[in-house]
Amino acid sequence: MTELEDRLERFETLTAECELITKLATDSTKREFYLKLSEQYRQLAQDMRQAIATRAAA
């Protein structure tokens, strides 16, 4: 597994963890924080997928 694939896996894991915390949080402030954090990790994972595809095409 390449470094980019390792990072992709990490971002996907962090996204899932933040989504779980969002669902379990009873405090609306924490829920909103982890929701935004999961969205940021999801975007990073998407960017990483794109970088992997670009590298594979080169």
N, C-alpha and C positions, 0 to 999 in steps of 0.2 A: 504494500500500500504506500502510495506517495505521500509526501507531506501535505499536499493539497487535499487529498482524500481523507487524511487524518483530521485536518481542520474541518472539512465538510461534516464528517461524522460527529465531531465535537459540537459544531453549531447546531446540528440536528438534535443531538441529545439535550443541549441547553434549551432549545426551543420547546421540546417536549416537557422538560422539567418546569419551565416557566408556565407553560399552559396548564400543567397539573396544579401548580401553586395557585394560579389564577382561579381555577375551579374550586379549590379548597379554601381560599382566603375568605374570611368573614369580614375583614376590614376593607371598605371600599377603596381607600387610598392604596393599600397594598395590592388589591386586585387590579386596579388601574395601572400601577407601576409594573407589575409582572406581565400584564397584557401588552404594554408598550415594549417591554424588554423582549418578550417572545417575538413580537413583530420585527424588532431589530435583528434578532438572531436568525429569524426566517429569511430576512433580506440578505444577511451575510451568507447564509447557506446557499441561497439562489445565486449570489455573486460568485461563490466558490464553485458551484456547478458549471457556471458559465466559463470560469477560468480553466476548469478541467477540460471542458469541451473545446475551448480555444487551443489549449496546449495539445490535445489529442489530434486536432485538425492540422496542426502545424507540422 
